[in-house]
Amino acid sequence: MCVSIIEAADGKTLTITVHSEFMVEDAGQIAMAIGALPPEANVDVDFRDAGHCEAPALERLADLMRSGRARIAVHGISGHLFKLLRYLGMPPEPAEPRT
């Protein structure tokens, strides 16, 4: 797995860092972590260290974002991956493309 997940003491916030690659298994790990949170939790996903992202993993992330189970924000993502997430149905607000 290429992600680290840190849960805040309040039990309502996750900070996720993607290292080197973002694979389907990583997206599944994120989905499980979000499933354990209360509804409307906050999740920050940091892609600054990611060198490669599998399209199916991004699709799974976009599905999670659309589900509304948590407020998911992505940071440090390339413009290309940002466009791909938008194409896959990511809501418009919670992402900041890397320039």
C-alpha positions in Angstrom: 0.0 0.0 0.0 1.2 3.5 -0.8 -1.0 5.6 1.5 -0.7 6.6 5.1 -3.9 7.4 6.9 -3.9 9.5 10.1 -7.1 9.9 12.1 -7.5 13.0 14.2 -8.3 12.7 17.9 -11.8 14.0 17.2 -12.6 10.8 15.2 -14.1 13.0 12.5 -11.1 13.9 10.4 -8.7 11.9 8.3 -5.4 13.1 6.7 -4.3 10.8 3.9 -0.9 11.1 2.2 -0.4 9.2 -1.1 3.2 8.1 -1.5 4.8 7.3 -4.9 1.7 5.5 -6.4 -2.1 5.5 -6.0 -3.5 2.0 -6.7 -6.9 0.4 -6.5 -5.9 -1.2 -3.3 -5.1 2.2 -1.8 -8.5 3.5 -2.9 -10.1 0.5 -1.2 -8.1 1.2 2.0 -9.4 4.8 1.9 -13.0 3.6 1.4 -12.7 1.4 4.4 -11.3 4.2 6.6 -14.1 6.5 5.4 -16.7 3.8 6.2 -15.6 3.8 9.8 -16.1 7.6 10.2 -19.3 9.3 11.2 -21.3 10.9 8.4 -20.1 14.3 7.1 -16.5 13.7 8.3 -13.6 15.6 6.7 -11.0 13.8 4.7 -7.9 15.5 3.1 -6.0 13.5 0.5 -2.5 14.8 -0.4 -1.1 13.8 -3.7 2.1 15.9 -3.7 4.3 12.8 -3.4 2.4 10.7 -5.9 4.3 9.9 -9.1 1.7 7.6 -10.7 -2.0 7.1 -10.3 -4.0 4.2 -11.7 -7.2 5.3 -13.5 -9.4 2.7 -11.7 -8.1 4.1 -8.3 -9.0 7.6 -9.3 -12.5 6.3 -10.4 -13.0 4.8 -7.0 -11.9 8.0 -5.3 -14.4 10.0 -7.5 -17.1 7.5 -6.5 -16.3 8.2 -2.8 -16.4 11.9 -3.4 -19.8 11.7 -5.1 -21.2 9.5 -2.4 -21.3 12.3 0.1 -20.3 10.0 2.9 -17.5 12.4 3.8 -16.2 15.8 2.6 -13.2 14.8 0.7 -10.7 17.4 -0.5 -7.7 16.5 -2.7 -4.5 18.6 -2.7 -1.3 18.6 -4.8 -2.9 16.9 -7.7 -1.7 17.6 -11.3 -3.9 19.5 -13.7 -4.2 16.3 -15.8 -5.4 14.2 -12.9 -7.7 17.0 -11.8 -9.4 16.9 -15.2 -9.6 13.2 -15.1 -11.3 13.2 -11.6 -13.7 15.8 -12.9 -14.5 13.6 -15.9 -15.1 10.7 -13.5 -17.6 12.8 -11.6 -15.7 14.5 -8.8 -17.7 17.3 -7.3 -16.3 20.7 -8.4 -15.4 22.3 -5.1 -13.1 19.9 -3.1 -9.9 19.9 -5.2 -7.0 22.1 -5.9 -5.0 21.4 -9.0 -1.3 21.7 -8.9 0.0 24.3 -11.3 
